[in-house]
Amino acid sequence: MTIRLPSSDGTLRAYDPRPEPFRAAAGTAFTSRTVFSAAHVVADPYADVSPDSPAAVDWDATLAFRRHLWAQGLGVAEAMDTAQRGMGLDWAGAAELIRRSAAEAKAVGGRLACGVGTDQITGGSLTDIRAAYEEQLAVVAESGAQAILMASRALAATATGPEDYQEIYGHLLRQSAEPVVLHWLGPMFDPALEGYWGSADLDTATEVFLEVIAAHPDKVDGIKISLLDAGREIALRRRLPQGVRCYTGDDFHYPELIAGDERGFSHALLGIFDPLAPLAAQAVRHLDTGDVSGFRQLLDPTVELSRHLFQAPTRFYKTGVVLLAWLAGHQSHFTMVGGLQSARSLPHLARAYELADGLGLFPDPGLAEDRMKTLLALYGVPQ
């Protein structure tokens, strides 16, 4: 069957869907890398809500998707920006998501790390920001999950210099019972985080970040870097204290960063592994046997899709992620909390379908084609 897809120039092009999906072989737990997929949330399509209402979540479908990720061998990074934290999912919804996912992880033996931020407040003093972080840390600790200290919009707005970041993070790390992951999310993912660590100059900010880690290396399991700059990530990971991991969050350069070089490698905590889960898991198992070439042969072709989904404005990558989950049959609809299914154009979505289908990411290519044609029909595209 041929499907007609709209191009960015306003024309229609014919595309012949791939007849067979990629089929991953069953495998054991990873041994060479620690790999998390940040996971999206599934909206409740029947909820009578507006874009600025509290998120209405389909909990059954949301948790089923986490079981899918765990079944591939991936850890789940919960309540991160992929789950639309600050873009439709508020702290109340995130707290419930953390508790439900933690219970599910215990039931199936899945690895879980959860985002800790300050999104229950929009501003305030450093004392208010510290208290907001502490409230969220307590929820994650009670759930039994690992904590990921996320960048704070409130701190970015309130801090007057690097010393404020050192004070807040130093306090949180001293009181944390278990090692945490520090997350440096760049402004391409969230413009409100411009100048994080006290400077818009990334070299200066990096030094502050490293000072925070060096002061508490026993409390930092690792760092997640989401700056979309492979060279900067490599330089930073080479300066980490012994035992502190680098988890790449670079959705543009992840194959080379995970593969590494003679001086080290990055682990992974990636939003793109949400749609890539079976293929990514298979690739990492090649690394487990020392087969770097096999790893790159599987994962390198996925970069074009990832760069497409994460193109500017990067923060709207979640729309493509949810589209692919719908097309792959992981949820029954293409609806997002906050109404963000409208955040990308039809040509963008059509290209996402084409690239994902070319990789064999849809377990049932016929279902994906039918659903894509339904979406196209809603936009008035003839077939």
BALOBA-1460 file (C-alpha; in Angstrom, 3 decimals):
// residues 383
<rec num="1" residu="m" x="0.000" y="0.000" z="0.000"/>
<rec num="2" residu="t" x="1.082" y="3.562" z="-0.694"/>
<rec num="3" residu="i" x="0.339" y="6.489" z="1.588"/>
<rec num="4" residu="r" x="0.423" y="10.135" z="0.500"/>
<rec num="5" residu="l" x="2.287" y="12.358" z="2.932"/>
<rec num="6" residu="p" x="2.458" y="16.166" z="2.992"/>
<rec num="7" residu="s" x="5.873" y="17.784" z="2.593"/>
<rec num="8" residu="s" x="7.006" y="21.071" z="4.094"/>
<rec num="9" residu="d" x="6.700" y="22.748" z="0.683"/>
<rec num="10" residu="g" x="2.957" y="22.017" z="0.552"/>
<rec num="11" residu="t" x="3.142" y="19.148" z="-1.942"/>
<rec num="12" residu="l" x="2.142" y="15.522" z="-1.427"/>
<rec num="13" residu="r" x="4.591" y="12.655" z="-1.872"/>
<rec num="14" residu="a" x="3.991" y="8.932" z="-2.155"/>
<rec num="15" residu="y" x="5.503" y="6.667" z="0.481"/>
<rec num="16" residu="d" x="5.474" y="2.866" z="0.558"/>
<rec num="17" residu="p" x="5.441" y="1.664" z="4.180"/>
<rec num="18" residu="r" x="7.903" y="-0.950" z="5.331"/>
<rec num="19" residu="p" x="6.178" y="-4.354" z="5.327"/>
<rec num="20" residu="e" x="7.989" y="-5.900" z="8.313"/>
<rec num="21" residu="p" x="8.937" y="-4.370" z="11.685"/>
<rec num="22" residu="f" x="12.272" y="-4.546" z="13.449"/>
<rec num="23" residu="r" x="12.211" y="-7.567" z="15.740"/>
<rec num="24" residu="a" x="14.445" y="-7.450" z="18.796"/>
<rec num="25" residu="a" x="15.851" y="-10.657" z="20.220"/>
<rec num="26" residu="a" x="15.137" y="-11.461" z="23.854"/>
<rec num="27" residu="g" x="18.008" y="-10.579" z="26.136"/>
<rec num="28" residu="t" x="19.235" y="-10.356" z="29.688"/>
<rec num="29" residu="a" x="19.895" y="-7.255" z="31.749"/>
<rec num="30" residu="f" x="22.524" y="-4.872" z="30.413"/>
<rec num="31" residu="t" x="26.043" y="-5.268" z="31.757"/>
<rec num="32" residu="s" x="28.072" y="-2.564" z="30.017"/>
<rec num="33" residu="r" x="25.882" y="0.521" z="30.404"/>
<rec num="34" residu="t" x="23.151" y="1.848" z="32.671"/>
<rec num="35" residu="v" x="20.312" y="2.939" z="30.404"/>
<rec num="36" residu="f" x="17.171" y="4.871" z="31.270"/>
<rec num="37" residu="s" x="14.382" y="5.946" z="28.978"/>
<rec num="38" residu="a" x="12.516" y="9.065" z="29.998"/>
<rec num="39" residu="a" x="8.849" y="8.162" z="29.531"/>
<rec num="40" residu="h" x="5.843" y="10.132" z="28.309"/>
<rec num="41" residu="v" x="2.419" y="10.197" z="29.947"/>
<rec num="42" residu="v" x="-0.787" y="9.118" z="28.210"/>
<rec num="43" residu="a" x="-3.627" y="11.622" z="28.457"/>
<rec num="44" residu="d" x="-7.218" y="10.652" z="29.206"/>
<rec num="45" residu="p" x="-8.931" y="11.515" z="25.892"/>
<rec num="46" residu="y" x="-12.406" y="11.498" z="27.448"/>
<rec num="47" residu="a" x="-11.641" y="14.069" z="30.138"/>
<rec num="48" residu="d" x="-13.482" y="17.371" z="29.795"/>
<rec num="49" residu="v" x="-10.481" y="19.639" z="30.353"/>
<rec num="50" residu="s" x="-8.888" y="22.708" z="28.807"/>
<rec num="51" residu="p" x="-5.180" y="23.169" z="27.995"/>
<rec num="52" residu="d" x="-4.557" y="24.990" z="31.294"/>
<rec num="53" residu="s" x="-6.458" y="22.481" z="33.449"/>
<rec num="54" residu="p" x="-4.633" y="19.998" z="35.690"/>
<rec num="55" residu="a" x="-3.534" y="17.024" z="33.620"/>
<rec num="56" residu="a" x="-6.055" y="14.222" z="33.131"/>
<rec num="57" residu="v" x="-3.952" y="11.056" z="32.827"/>
<rec num="58" residu="d" x="-4.933" y="7.621" z="31.568"/>
<rec num="59" residu="w" x="-3.156" y="5.731" z="34.332"/>
<rec num="60" residu="d" x="-3.664" y="2.251" z="32.898"/>
<rec num="61" residu="a" x="-2.105" y="3.156" z="29.538"/>
<rec num="62" residu="t" x="0.632" y="5.219" z="31.178"/>
<rec num="63" residu="l" x="1.727" y="2.357" z="33.427"/>
<rec num="64" residu="a" x="1.415" y="-0.178" z="30.616"/>
<rec num="65" residu="f" x="3.927" y="1.845" z="28.636"/>
<rec num="66" residu="r" x="6.355" y="1.725" z="31.543"/>
<rec num="67" residu="r" x="5.992" y="-2.054" z="31.649"/>
<rec num="68" residu="h" x="6.864" y="-2.062" z="27.935"/>
<rec num="69" residu="l" x="10.089" y="-0.157" z="28.671"/>
<rec num="70" residu="w" x="11.032" y="-2.407" z="31.574"/>
<rec num="71" residu="a" x="10.364" y="-5.477" z="29.442"/>
<rec num="72" residu="q" x="13.056" y="-4.283" z="27.027"/>
<rec num="73" residu="g" x="15.549" y="-4.079" z="29.896"/>
<rec num="74" residu="l" x="15.523" y="-0.281" z="30.139"/>
<rec num="75" residu="g" x="15.214" y="1.693" z="33.332"/>
<rec num="76" residu="v" x="12.456" y="4.315" z="33.468"/>
<rec num="77" residu="a" x="13.247" y="7.949" z="34.204"/>
<rec num="78" residu="e" x="9.935" y="9.134" z="35.563"/>
<rec num="79" residu="a" x="8.311" y="12.547" z="35.858"/>
<rec num="80" residu="m" x="10.978" y="14.214" z="33.707"/>
<rec num="81" residu="d" x="10.467" y="16.775" z="30.960"/>
<rec num="82" residu="t" x="9.436" y="13.934" z="28.599"/>
<rec num="83" residu="a" x="6.432" y="13.442" z="30.885"/>
<rec num="84" residu="q" x="5.581" y="17.116" z="30.222"/>
<rec num="85" residu="r" x="6.702" y="18.432" z="33.596"/>
<rec num="86" residu="g" x="5.972" y="22.121" z="33.397"/>
<rec num="87" residu="m" x="4.242" y="21.653" z="30.031"/>
<rec num="88" residu="g" x="0.910" y="20.191" z="31.080"/>
<rec num="89" residu="l" x="1.830" y="18.010" z="34.059"/>
<rec num="90" residu="d" x="1.912" y="19.887" z="37.355"/>
<rec num="91" residu="w" x="3.497" y="18.765" z="40.620"/>
<rec num="92" residu="a" x="0.299" y="17.147" z="41.934"/>
<rec num="93" residu="g" x="0.082" y="15.014" z="38.801"/>
<rec num="94" residu="a" x="3.808" y="14.279" z="38.880"/>
<rec num="95" residu="a" x="3.642" y="13.162" z="42.511"/>
<rec num="96" residu="e" x="0.846" y="10.734" z="41.707"/>
<rec num="97" residu="l" x="2.796" y="9.517" z="38.667"/>
<rec num="98" residu="i" x="5.854" y="8.882" z="40.843"/>
<rec num="99" residu="r" x="3.878" y="6.936" z="43.430"/>
<rec num="100" residu="r" x="2.040" y="4.821" z="40.858"/>
<rec num="101" residu="s" x="5.165" y="4.095" z="38.833"/>
<rec num="102" residu="a" x="7.122" y="3.190" z="41.950"/>
<rec num="103" residu="a" x="4.480" y="0.656" z="42.964"/>
<rec num="104" residu="e" x="4.521" y="-0.774" z="39.441"/>
<rec num="105" residu="a" x="8.326" y="-0.937" z="39.413"/>
<rec num="106" residu="k" x="8.329" y="-2.917" z="42.651"/>
<rec num="107" residu="a" x="5.745" y="-5.310" z="41.239"/>
<rec num="108" residu="v" x="7.735" y="-6.098" z="38.090"/>
<rec num="109" residu="g" x="11.295" y="-5.542" z="39.309"/>
<rec num="110" residu="g" x="11.889" y="-2.499" z="37.113"/>
<rec num="111" residu="r" x="14.518" y="0.156" z="37.698"/>
<rec num="112" residu="l" x="13.091" y="3.614" z="38.396"/>
<rec num="113" residu="a" x="14.544" y="7.083" z="38.879"/>
<rec num="114" residu="c" x="12.276" y="10.095" z="39.371"/>
<rec num="115" residu="g" x="12.554" y="13.802" z="38.723"/>
<rec num="116" residu="v" x="12.700" y="16.177" z="41.683"/>
<rec num="117" residu="g" x="12.127" y="19.856" z="41.023"/>
<rec num="118" residu="t" x="10.368" y="22.933" z="42.342"/>
<rec num="119" residu="d" x="7.375" y="23.190" z="40.015"/>
<rec num="120" residu="q" x="4.872" y="23.499" z="42.861"/>
<rec num="121" residu="i" x="6.083" y="27.120" z="43.101"/>
<rec num="122" residu="t" x="6.720" y="29.702" z="40.391"/>
<rec num="123" residu="g" x="9.142" y="31.864" z="42.368"/>
<rec num="124" residu="g" x="10.131" y="32.892" z="45.876"/>
<rec num="125" residu="s" x="13.158" y="33.117" z="48.082"/>
<rec num="126" residu="l" x="16.007" y="30.618" z="48.248"/>
<rec num="127" residu="t" x="14.348" y="29.275" z="51.391"/>
<rec num="128" residu="d" x="11.116" y="28.671" z="49.463"/>
<rec num="129" residu="i" x="13.026" y="26.951" z="46.661"/>
<rec num="130" residu="r" x="14.900" y="24.726" z="49.077"/>
<rec num="131" residu="a" x="11.640" y="23.745" z="50.771"/>
<rec num="132" residu="a" x="10.040" y="22.910" z="47.414"/>
<rec num="133" residu="y" x="12.941" y="20.663" z="46.485"/>
<rec num="134" residu="e" x="12.778" y="18.992" z="49.916"/>
<rec num="135" residu="e" x="9.067" y="18.292" z="49.540"/>
<rec num="136" residu="q" x="9.615" y="16.546" z="46.231"/>
<rec num="137" residu="l" x="12.698" y="14.682" z="47.473"/>
<rec num="138" residu="a" x="10.610" y="13.286" z="50.305"/>
<rec num="139" residu="v" x="7.988" y="11.942" z="47.889"/>
<rec num="140" residu="v" x="10.643" y="10.172" z="45.798"/>
<rec num="141" residu="a" x="12.424" y="8.821" z="48.878"/>
<rec num="142" residu="e" x="9.164" y="7.451" z="50.274"/>
<rec num="143" residu="s" x="8.499" y="5.725" z="46.955"/>
<rec num="144" residu="g" x="11.840" y="3.932" z="47.087"/>
<rec num="145" residu="a" x="12.994" y="5.326" z="43.719"/>
<rec num="146" residu="q" x="16.267" y="7.051" z="42.935"/>
<rec num="147" residu="a" x="16.105" y="10.848" z="42.801"/>
<rec num="148" residu="i" x="17.079" y="12.997" z="39.829"/>
<rec num="149" residu="l" x="17.595" y="16.608" z="40.890"/>
<rec num="150" residu="m" x="16.140" y="18.559" z="37.976"/>
<rec num="151" residu="a" x="16.952" y="22.131" z="37.075"/>
<rec num="152" residu="s" x="14.597" y="24.634" z="38.703"/>
<rec num="153" residu="r" x="12.900" y="27.479" z="36.858"/>
<rec num="154" residu="a" x="12.340" y="29.192" z="40.201"/>
<rec num="155" residu="l" x="16.030" y="28.957" z="41.084"/>
<rec num="156" residu="a" x="17.050" y="30.253" z="37.657"/>
<rec num="157" residu="a" x="14.773" y="33.265" z="38.189"/>
<rec num="158" residu="t" x="15.822" y="33.936" z="41.799"/>
<rec num="159" residu="a" x="19.555" y="33.158" z="41.963"/>
<rec num="160" residu="t" x="21.855" y="36.159" z="41.839"/>
<rec num="161" residu="g" x="25.024" y="34.190" z="41.151"/>
<rec num="162" residu="p" x="26.828" y="30.828" z="41.380"/>
<rec num="163" residu="e" x="26.871" y="30.906" z="45.175"/>
<rec num="164" residu="d" x="23.089" y="30.531" z="45.295"/>
<rec num="165" residu="y" x="23.273" y="27.333" z="43.249"/>
<rec num="166" residu="q" x="26.078" y="26.022" z="45.434"/>
<rec num="167" residu="e" x="24.053" y="26.739" z="48.558"/>
<rec num="168" residu="i" x="20.859" y="25.068" z="47.328"/>
<rec num="169" residu="y" x="22.472" y="22.008" z="45.784"/>
<rec num="170" residu="g" x="24.955" y="21.618" z="48.623"/>
<rec num="171" residu="h" x="22.128" y="21.558" z="51.145"/>
<rec num="172" residu="l" x="20.113" y="19.015" z="49.147"/>
<rec num="173" residu="l" x="23.074" y="16.716" z="48.584"/>
<rec num="174" residu="r" x="24.086" y="16.795" z="52.259"/>
<rec num="175" residu="q" x="20.642" y="15.715" z="53.381"/>
<rec num="176" residu="s" x="20.039" y="13.112" z="50.668"/>
<rec num="177" residu="a" x="20.201" y="9.593" z="52.079"/>
<rec num="178" residu="e" x="21.180" y="8.034" z="48.744"/>
<rec num="179" residu="p" x="23.259" y="9.260" z="45.790"/>
<rec num="180" residu="v" x="21.252" y="11.260" z="43.262"/>
<rec num="181" residu="v" x="21.559" y="12.172" z="39.594"/>
<rec num="182" residu="l" x="22.113" y="15.860" z="38.842"/>
<rec num="183" residu="h" x="20.343" y="17.046" z="35.710"/>
<rec num="184" residu="w" x="21.618" y="19.974" z="33.664"/>
<rec num="185" residu="l" x="18.870" y="20.769" z="31.167"/>
<rec num="186" residu="g" x="19.838" y="23.335" z="28.565"/>
<rec num="187" residu="p" x="17.681" y="26.290" z="27.481"/>
<rec num="188" residu="m" x="16.915" y="24.622" z="24.138"/>
<rec num="189" residu="f" x="14.716" y="22.253" z="26.183"/>
<rec num="190" residu="d" x="13.409" y="24.980" z="28.499"/>
<rec num="191" residu="p" x="14.113" y="28.668" z="27.744"/>
<rec num="192" residu="a" x="13.443" y="29.545" z="31.399"/>
<rec num="193" residu="l" x="16.705" y="27.774" z="32.321"/>
<rec num="194" residu="e" x="18.963" y="30.208" z="30.472"/>
<rec num="195" residu="g" x="21.995" y="31.075" z="32.608"/>
<rec num="196" residu="y" x="21.715" y="28.049" z="34.879"/>
<rec num="197" residu="w" x="24.537" y="27.584" z="37.420"/>
<rec num="198" residu="g" x="24.845" y="31.361" z="37.536"/>
<rec num="199" residu="s" x="26.164" y="32.201" z="34.079"/>
<rec num="200" residu="a" x="25.053" y="32.213" z="30.444"/>
<rec num="201" residu="d" x="28.662" y="31.361" z="29.562"/>
<rec num="202" residu="l" x="28.756" y="27.571" z="29.430"/>
<rec num="203" residu="d" x="32.428" y="27.347" z="30.369"/>
<rec num="204" residu="t" x="31.795" y="29.339" z="33.533"/>
<rec num="205" residu="a" x="28.636" y="27.369" z="34.304"/>
<rec num="206" residu="t" x="30.532" y="24.105" z="33.849"/>
<rec num="207" residu="e" x="33.064" y="25.093" z="36.491"/>
<rec num="208" residu="v" x="30.303" y="25.824" z="39.002"/>
<rec num="209" residu="f" x="28.616" y="22.515" z="38.183"/>
<rec num="210" residu="l" x="31.881" y="20.634" z="38.723"/>
<rec num="211" residu="e" x="32.485" y="22.435" z="42.012"/>
<rec num="212" residu="v" x="29.091" y="21.264" z="43.300"/>
<rec num="213" residu="i" x="29.915" y="17.671" z="42.340"/>
<rec num="214" residu="a" x="33.464" y="17.782" z="43.731"/>
<rec num="215" residu="a" x="32.170" y="18.982" z="47.099"/>
<rec num="216" residu="h" x="29.818" y="15.983" z="47.448"/>
<rec num="217" residu="p" x="31.077" y="13.129" z="45.215"/>
<rec num="218" residu="d" x="29.675" y="10.466" z="47.545"/>
<rec num="219" residu="k" x="26.157" y="11.888" z="47.083"/>
<rec num="220" residu="v" x="26.246" y="12.095" z="43.266"/>
<rec num="221" residu="d" x="25.550" y="8.848" z="41.407"/>
<rec num="222" residu="g" x="25.883" y="10.652" z="38.117"/>
<rec num="223" residu="i" x="25.052" y="13.652" z="36.009"/>
<rec num="224" residu="k" x="22.623" y="13.930" z="33.109"/>
<rec num="225" residu="i" x="23.747" y="16.426" z="30.504"/>
<rec num="226" residu="s" x="21.182" y="17.759" z="28.024"/>
<rec num="227" residu="l" x="23.059" y="20.464" z="26.130"/>
<rec num="228" residu="l" x="23.140" y="18.837" z="22.646"/>
<rec num="229" residu="d" x="26.911" y="19.433" z="22.527"/>
<rec num="230" residu="a" x="28.922" y="16.210" z="22.261"/>
<rec num="231" residu="g" x="32.294" y="17.853" z="22.664"/>
<rec num="232" residu="r" x="31.260" y="19.641" z="25.835"/>
<rec num="233" residu="e" x="29.808" y="16.438" z="27.291"/>
<rec num="234" residu="i" x="32.991" y="14.475" z="26.569"/>
<rec num="235" residu="a" x="35.173" y="17.163" z="28.133"/>
<rec num="236" residu="l" x="32.915" y="17.289" z="31.189"/>
<rec num="237" residu="r" x="32.724" y="13.536" z="31.745"/>
<rec num="238" residu="r" x="36.536" y="13.313" z="31.675"/>
<rec num="239" residu="r" x="36.661" y="15.678" z="34.652"/>
<rec num="240" residu="l" x="34.143" y="13.872" z="36.840"/>
<rec num="241" residu="p" x="35.341" y="12.411" z="40.144"/>
<rec num="242" residu="q" x="35.988" y="8.681" z="40.182"/>
<rec num="243" residu="g" x="32.707" y="6.780" z="40.473"/>
<rec num="244" residu="v" x="30.442" y="9.590" z="39.220"/>
<rec num="245" residu="r" x="28.735" y="8.558" z="35.984"/>
<rec num="246" residu="c" x="27.813" y="10.647" z="32.996"/>
<rec num="247" residu="y" x="24.325" y="9.910" z="31.641"/>
<rec num="248" residu="t" x="23.984" y="11.408" z="28.201"/>
<rec num="249" residu="g" x="20.845" y="13.364" z="27.517"/>
<rec num="250" residu="d" x="22.098" y="14.388" z="24.076"/>
<rec num="251" residu="d" x="19.423" y="13.308" z="21.614"/>
<rec num="252" residu="f" x="21.613" y="14.402" z="18.686"/>
<rec num="253" residu="h" x="24.865" y="12.509" z="19.388"/>
<rec num="254" residu="y" x="23.917" y="9.582" z="21.649"/>
<rec num="255" residu="p" x="25.437" y="6.701" z="19.606"/>
<rec num="256" residu="e" x="28.972" y="8.098" z="19.727"/>
<rec num="257" residu="l" x="28.639" y="9.226" z="23.345"/>
<rec num="258" residu="i" x="27.375" y="5.860" z="24.586"/>
<rec num="259" residu="a" x="29.941" y="3.951" z="22.503"/>
<rec num="260" residu="g" x="32.660" y="6.125" z="24.015"/>
<rec num="261" residu="d" x="36.369" y="6.245" z="23.346"/>
<rec num="262" residu="e" x="39.615" y="5.086" z="24.912"/>
<rec num="263" residu="r" x="39.077" y="7.484" z="27.838"/>
<rec num="264" residu="g" x="35.525" y="6.575" z="28.764"/>
<rec num="265" residu="f" x="31.882" y="6.578" z="27.741"/>
<rec num="266" residu="s" x="28.478" y="7.885" z="28.708"/>
<rec num="267" residu="h" x="25.592" y="5.913" z="30.128"/>
<rec num="268" residu="a" x="22.162" y="7.024" z="28.914"/>
<rec num="269" residu="l" x="19.053" y="8.825" z="30.102"/>
<rec num="270" residu="l" x="17.258" y="9.777" z="26.921"/>
<rec num="271" residu="g" x="13.823" y="10.855" z="25.762"/>
<rec num="272" residu="i" x="14.443" y="9.361" z="22.326"/>
<rec num="273" residu="f" x="14.661" y="5.895" z="23.878"/>
<rec num="274" residu="d" x="10.904" y="6.165" z="24.545"/>
<rec num="275" residu="p" x="10.073" y="5.375" z="20.878"/>
<rec num="276" residu="l" x="13.347" y="3.517" z="20.230"/>
<rec num="277" residu="a" x="13.132" y="1.122" z="23.202"/>
<rec num="278" residu="p" x="13.385" y="-2.320" z="21.483"/>
<rec num="279" residu="l" x="15.975" y="-1.175" z="18.969"/>
<rec num="280" residu="a" x="18.009" y="0.709" z="21.581"/>
<rec num="281" residu="a" x="17.988" y="-2.301" z="23.907"/>
<rec num="282" residu="q" x="19.208" y="-4.570" z="21.137"/>
<rec num="283" residu="a" x="21.989" y="-2.109" z="20.338"/>
<rec num="284" residu="v" x="23.180" y="-1.931" z="23.948"/>
<rec num="285" residu="r" x="23.322" y="-5.721" z="24.099"/>
<rec num="286" residu="h" x="25.837" y="-5.563" z="21.260"/>
<rec num="287" residu="l" x="27.970" y="-3.340" z="23.485"/>
<rec num="288" residu="d" x="27.643" y="-5.881" z="26.276"/>
<rec num="289" residu="t" x="29.535" y="-8.355" z="24.080"/>
<rec num="290" residu="g" x="32.117" y="-5.769" z="23.019"/>
<rec num="291" residu="d" x="30.572" y="-5.379" z="19.579"/>
<rec num="292" residu="v" x="30.830" y="-1.610" z="19.132"/>
<rec num="293" residu="s" x="30.365" y="-1.904" z="15.372"/>
<rec num="294" residu="g" x="27.079" y="-3.793" z="15.792"/>
<rec num="295" residu="f" x="25.920" y="-1.189" z="18.306"/>
<rec num="296" residu="r" x="26.631" y="1.661" z="15.898"/>
<rec num="297" residu="q" x="25.093" y="-0.154" z="12.926"/>
<rec num="298" residu="l" x="21.802" y="-0.400" z="14.809"/>
<rec num="299" residu="l" x="21.753" y="2.977" z="16.516"/>
<rec num="300" residu="d" x="23.385" y="5.355" z="14.026"/>
<rec num="301" residu="p" x="20.438" y="5.170" z="11.562"/>
<rec num="302" residu="t" x="18.080" y="6.336" z="14.332"/>
<rec num="303" residu="v" x="19.776" y="9.725" z="14.685"/>
<rec num="304" residu="e" x="17.915" y="11.242" z="11.729"/>
<rec num="305" residu="l" x="14.589" y="10.502" z="13.432"/>
<rec num="306" residu="s" x="15.831" y="11.840" z="16.751"/>
<rec num="307" residu="r" x="17.155" y="15.055" z="15.234"/>
<rec num="308" residu="h" x="13.823" y="15.497" z="13.492"/>
<rec num="309" residu="l" x="11.780" y="15.015" z="16.667"/>
<rec num="310" residu="f" x="14.073" y="17.287" z="18.688"/>
<rec num="311" residu="q" x="14.426" y="20.060" z="16.111"/>
<rec num="312" residu="a" x="13.785" y="23.592" z="17.330"/>
<rec num="313" residu="p" x="11.685" y="24.475" z="19.227"/>
<rec num="314" residu="t" x="13.202" y="21.425" z="20.966"/>
<rec num="315" residu="r" x="10.816" y="21.457" z="23.932"/>
<rec num="316" residu="f" x="8.000" y="20.283" z="21.645"/>
<rec num="317" residu="y" x="9.690" y="16.958" z="20.915"/>
<rec num="318" residu="k" x="7.104" y="15.309" z="23.167"/>
<rec num="319" residu="t" x="4.485" y="15.692" z="20.415"/>
<rec num="320" residu="g" x="6.438" y="13.421" z="18.073"/>
<rec num="321" residu="v" x="7.124" y="10.938" z="20.870"/>
<rec num="322" residu="v" x="3.409" y="10.600" z="21.640"/>
<rec num="323" residu="l" x="2.519" y="10.367" z="17.948"/>
<rec num="324" residu="l" x="4.871" y="7.395" z="17.569"/>
<rec num="325" residu="a" x="3.482" y="5.714" z="20.685"/>
<rec num="326" residu="w" x="-0.009" y="5.964" z="19.175"/>
<rec num="327" residu="l" x="1.107" y="4.687" z="15.790"/>
<rec num="328" residu="a" x="2.953" y="1.808" z="17.470"/>
<rec num="329" residu="g" x="-0.201" y="0.737" z="19.315"/>
<rec num="330" residu="h" x="0.941" y="1.672" z="22.829"/>
<rec num="331" residu="q" x="-2.090" y="3.924" z="23.274"/>
<rec num="332" residu="s" x="-5.463" y="4.231" z="21.581"/>
<rec num="333" residu="h" x="-5.363" y="7.922" z="20.635"/>
<rec num="334" residu="f" x="-3.181" y="10.899" z="19.765"/>
<rec num="335" residu="t" x="-4.150" y="13.261" z="22.567"/>
<rec num="336" residu="m" x="-1.745" y="14.952" z="24.966"/>
<rec num="337" residu="v" x="-2.083" y="16.710" z="28.300"/>
<rec num="338" residu="g" x="-2.137" y="20.442" z="27.726"/>
<rec num="339" residu="g" x="-3.371" y="19.920" z="24.177"/>
<rec num="340" residu="l" x="0.203" y="19.644" z="22.904"/>
<rec num="341" residu="q" x="-0.755" y="17.306" z="20.077"/>
<rec num="342" residu="s" x="-1.145" y="20.566" z="18.160"/>
<rec num="343" residu="a" x="2.426" y="21.738" z="18.857"/>
<rec num="344" residu="r" x="3.934" y="20.310" z="15.654"/>
<rec num="345" residu="s" x="2.840" y="20.764" z="12.058"/>
<rec num="346" residu="l" x="1.337" y="18.029" z="9.919"/>
<rec num="347" residu="p" x="4.412" y="17.858" z="7.634"/>
<rec num="348" residu="h" x="6.583" y="17.419" z="10.745"/>
<rec num="349" residu="l" x="4.387" y="14.564" z="11.987"/>
<rec num="350" residu="a" x="4.293" y="12.967" z="8.548"/>
<rec num="351" residu="r" x="8.079" y="12.949" z="8.365"/>
<rec num="352" residu="a" x="8.268" y="11.452" z="11.862"/>
<rec num="353" residu="y" x="6.006" y="8.613" z="10.725"/>
<rec num="354" residu="e" x="8.097" y="8.035" z="7.603"/>
<rec num="355" residu="l" x="11.400" y="7.934" z="9.478"/>
<rec num="356" residu="a" x="10.064" y="5.699" z="12.261"/>
<rec num="357" residu="d" x="8.475" y="3.306" z="9.779"/>
<rec num="358" residu="g" x="11.743" y="3.122" z="7.865"/>
<rec num="359" residu="l" x="13.444" y="1.951" z="11.060"/>
<rec num="360" residu="g" x="10.795" y="-0.710" z="11.631"/>
<rec num="361" residu="l" x="9.635" y="0.809" z="14.919"/>
<rec num="362" residu="f" x="5.968" y="-0.104" z="14.456"/>
<rec num="363" residu="p" x="5.159" y="-3.654" z="15.639"/>
<rec num="364" residu="d" x="2.128" y="-3.655" z="13.311"/>
<rec num="365" residu="p" x="2.977" y="-1.570" z="10.227"/>
<rec num="366" residu="g" x="-0.586" y="-1.902" z="8.921"/>
<rec num="367" residu="l" x="-2.017" y="-0.426" z="12.112"/>
<rec num="368" residu="a" x="0.453" y="2.444" z="11.955"/>
<rec num="369" residu="e" x="-0.470" y="3.134" z="8.341"/>
<rec num="370" residu="d" x="-4.196" y="3.089" z="9.090"/>
<rec num="371" residu="r" x="-3.782" y="5.453" z="12.018"/>
<rec num="372" residu="m" x="-1.586" y="7.805" z="10.026"/>
<rec num="373" residu="k" x="-4.200" y="7.890" z="7.265"/>
<rec num="374" residu="t" x="-6.837" y="8.729" z="9.866"/>
<rec num="375" residu="l" x="-4.752" y="11.661" z="11.060"/>
<rec num="376" residu="l" x="-4.157" y="12.817" z="7.506"/>
<rec num="377" residu="a" x="-7.874" y="12.607" z="6.763"/>
<rec num="378" residu="l" x="-8.616" y="14.884" z="9.733"/>
<rec num="379" residu="y" x="-6.367" y="17.458" z="8.091"/>
<rec num="380" residu="g" x="-8.071" y="16.996" z="4.728"/>
<rec num="381" residu="v" x="-5.234" y="15.149" z="2.981"/>
<rec num="382" residu="p" x="-6.644" y="12.919" z="0.216"/>
<rec num="383" residu="q" x="-5.418" y="9.357" z="-0.248"/>
